[in-house]
Amino acid sequence: MASFYNYKCTPYKWHRVGDLYQIDDRFDITLDDREYVYRITILPGFRTDGGSIPLAFRWFVKGWTDDYRYNGVFVLHDALYCTSFVHRSIADDMLRSSLRDVGLNRFKASTVCFCVNNFASGHYGPENDENDNFDFVKFSMNPI
């Protein structure tokens, strides 16, 4: 398991389209593993279902809030899954670390990742992206 640090997300707006959230503004997410800085740029039009947290478990972890930084964690994970720019395990480690950076404790962040590993891994890769988001994501990785 890799560790990632310094999750940052620039402000952005979104609106609902059915059961999804559509991103209205271009924004950047950055984090690092103390060797590389990863920058993920999300372009307007990207669609996400947020954290995909079942209603019965939203008392434990919220799926979407009014906090762009919190929501950005789930956008980050969806973006990495729909593009496969990084291996699935790296995307999951980024999710866990970023959830910690926005305030979730280790247990909650790890529980979210456990659920992702056991229930959402089939969504990894562009061929499994129902929202055709590939063209709305830009990725770069540069040495620190």
C-alpha positions, 0 to 999 in steps of 0.5 A: 500500500502506497501513501499519498500526501498533501491532497489539494483541490481547487474550487469548482461547481457542479449540478445534478443530472438525474442521479449524477453530479456534472462538473461545471468548472475545470479544476485540479486535484494534486497529491504526492507520494514524496517522490512524484506530484500527481495532477489530475485536471477535471474538465467541465462535463465530467459526471460522477455518482459521488461516493456511491455510498448506499443510503443505509450507510450514509450515517457512517460516511457521506457520499456527497456534500456541499464541500468541494474538497470532500467531493473532489476525493470521489471525483479523483477516484472516479477519474482514475478508475474511468481512465486507468491512468494508474493501476487500480490499487494506486487509485484506491490508495489515493482514495484512502489517503485523500479521505484522511486528508479531508478529515475521515479517520483511518477506520472510516477511510479504510472501510470505504476502500475495503468496500470499493475493493470488494464491490466496485472493482468491476468499474475499473477501466475505460471500457467499464465507464458508463459516463464516457468520462475519459476525455474529461480527465487529464493526468500528469505525474512529475518528480518532486 
